[in-house]
Amino acid sequence: MANVASDALFVLIKSLSKSEKRYFRLQPMAEDGQHRILFDAMEKLSSYDEEKLFKLLKGSPITDAISIAKNRLYHTLLKSLAAYHHKATARAEVMRLLQSIEVLFMRNLFEQADKLVHSAQKIARKNELSALQIELNEWKERILESLNIPAAERYEMLNANYSEMKSVLSSIQNEKEIAFMKWSWFAGYYTNGQPRQNEEHANNEQLLSEIESLTPISREAQIKSLQLKGAILLSLGKPSESLQSLASLLQLLENCELNGNENKSIQRNALANAAVISAQLKNSKDAKTYLDQLESCFEESENNSLVHSTALTIFLLEKNNEGAYAYVLQHKENISSPAIDFDIRSAHVWFQCAVVCFIQQEFKESERFIQRFLQSAPANELLHLQCIAQVFNLIIQIELNNERYIPYALRNVQRFLITRNKAFEGEKKIFQFINETLKKRKSIENKEIWGWLENELLAIKKTDPLFFTYFDFHKWAKARASKTSFASVVFN
């Protein structure tokens, strides 16, 4: 393994719980205790450092072949975890039974293998483990062909097995159709955000019609269908209907086991979205309830950007910037932690913090948060938010009277948006406004230019309201035109 900061073995060891470590240490070692020596040394490291590791292993023959030893320990740990968690989930239990079925079949113990197939199928059917059901059907077919039973009985059982397999395959196809629709839509959303052009709205209407025409068969298909419907309905400006889909999704998740991180992630996102939509609909009580449920889903050690993003959004929707700013100060260390990687929720948190600080007229702090966002964002991810952030950064520079930097920043932002086909009317008007302020000979008088920008943005707000979702550029212009505070206009 390479000498890198995040060595795979080190990361795996640090992910283990106390009980998992104890279980590993209780296992007999086939390597004369070398596994345990290396394990204990790796566990003592606070961050992966090959030099420190060699010092901890000084005198041990393991250092002569450290790469081989690490590779063996890595796979030994995976086997230990598999044994420890063999009944942790239904999937793990069926996988364990499949291994036993293969062992019995290879020994020609077909009747015993058949009994295990029956047990495994009961678990797989109950938990809708479609792919494993197919594998079990295949084992059933092999076993029936090997058992010494009358031909007529064998045919009847094979036919029943084949019918079940066809039904499961149909369910898998149904789920994958819905899954593909979901992946496609969210891939576009995470790149471009909600649609700002009419043809994109038409595409969403068409997709909603298609998803409603498909009847989800399995629970997983129902989950994916409700996720997609909730997102599309919100994008189409139907928050009440979107909230209904989210409530149905949460009810469905509540009635089934939340096995694995995927369903937990779905539940968390659904709670976050339900909290925000409830706040949009001015239902503060429900928003608070959903937020409390969301907070209870996280451990202290987890990255809880989702909670921060949701809480800040609710504060802003409820026009409580004082509460939002206090929240930013309270959680600033966690929010600003360099260990937090860029993702959609972290990005939203940094943007929201920048807006909250801007409203409080803490412009330098606002600049720090928006720069953290812009410097962390990958080139072609969250383009919709990146483009708005670029424009918002120009607004911050205006408030900071950063006259030397503004012309350079303006050129960069214009180039960034134009090359990505993201310069819509709202952005163009702000560029025109800034260009006008930079001119020595102005076509619009200084005393009138803020009023001009306010009127232009007000007209655009009626046709492109999404431009003003993350930061209300129109109200900012209105505040400057009327020579009053931005907060008084935003929360009027």
Protein Blocks (a to p, Z undefined) as FASTA:
>chain_A
ZZdfklfklmmmmmpcfklmmmmmmpccfkgommmmmmmmmmmpmbdcfklmmmmmgoia
klmmmmlmmmmmmmmmmmmmmmmmmmmpmklmmmmmmmmmmmmmmnopaklmmmmmmmmm
mmmmmnopaklmmmmmmmmmmmmmmpccdfklmmmmmmmmmmmmmmmmmmmmmmmmmmmm
mmmmmmmmmmnopafbfklmmmmmmmmmmmmmpccfblmlmmmmmmmmmmmmmmnopakl
mmmmmmmmmmmmmmpccehjklmmmmmmmmmmmmmmmmmnopaklmmmmmmmmmmmpcfk
bccklmmmmmmmmmmmnopaklmmmmmmmmmmmmmpmklccdfklmmmmmmmmmmmmmno
paklmmmmmmmmmmmpcfkgoklmmmmmmmmmmmmmmmnopaklmmmmmmmmmmmmmmno
pacfklmmmmmmmmmmmpmbdcbdfklmmmmmmmmmmmmmmmmmmlmmmpcfklmmmmmm
nopafklmmmZZ
